[in-house]
Amino acid sequence: MSIFTPTNQIRLTNVAVVRMKRGGKRFEIACYKNKVVGWRSGVEKDLDEVLQTHSVFVNVSKGQVAKKEDLISAFGTDDQTEICKQILTKGEVQVSDKERHTQLEQMFRDIATIVADKCVNPETKRPYTVILIERAMKDIHYSVKPNKSTKQQALEVIKQLKENMKIERAHMRLRFILPVNEGKKLKEKLKPLIKVIESEDYSQQLEIVCLIDPGCFREIDELIKKETKGKGSLEVLNLKDVEEGDEKFE
C-alpha cells in the first residue's frame, strides 16, 4: 500500500530539532542526535554528519518545509545549507522531557565518577566509590546544570561535599631537582604550594619529594622553569597518592 505524501512534507525519524525564530516566523532543522554539541564544540566538522537533510522546516515533526520567500525575507538568502549553518550555530536545541531527564541523570553519574576518581578521604587516603558519591550528592540536593561542563560541576561538588564529609582531592607526588644556589630561595617560594615535604636531599643539587594539590601543579611547574631558567626539573611520581581499597561510611 502506498501513502500519498505532499511534496512540501518530509518525514524523518530519530531527530534532534534545532529551532530559531527570525522575522516573526519559526524555522527548524533536523539533526542527528548527539551531533549538535559536537558541531558547536568544533569536534564534528562534517555538516552531513550533523544534518539529516539540508532542508529548512517550519515544523520538523510535521515535515513541513519552509517557503523560499520566507527564507529570503528572514535570512536574506534562500541558500538552505547556509541557513542550516546559522540555525545550527545559534538556534535552540529542542529536547523532550524524557530526553532531558535521561541527559541530567547521565550528567549526574558523570560528575560523581569524576569526583570519585579525583578524591579521597584525607585521613585514610582511600578513594570513595561512585555510588557513595552519588548518595552524598543526593543528600546535599545537588542540582545538575545542563549548560555547565561535568568537570566544572565536579569541582563545585567537591567544595559542597567538604561541608558534610571528609573529602579532598588526592594529592600528587612530585620530585623537584633544583640547582643548589637557587634551590634554597626557591624552596621558600614553593612552600605555600606544597602540602607535605616527604624528603629533602642536599648534595650537588637540592632534591625534594613532596605532595601537592593537583590544582597547584601548573603554578609550581612555571615557577621552577622561571626561577631556575630551565635548569631545574620536575617529575610526577604519582598522579594520585591513594591507599588500596574503597572508603566506606561507618
Secondary structure, DSSP 4 states (H G I P E B T S, - for coil): ------TTB----SEEEEEEEETTEEEEEEEETT-HHHHHHTS---HHHHBS-S--EEETTTTEEPPHHHHHHHHS---HHHHHHHHHHHSEEE--HHHHHHHHHHHHHHHHHHHHHHEE-TTT-PBBPHHHHHHHHHHTT----TTS-HHHHHHHHHHHHTTTS--EEPPEEEEEEEEHHHHHHHHHHHGGGEEEEEEEEESSEEEEEEEE-GGGHHHHHHHHHHHHTT--EEEEEES----SS-B---
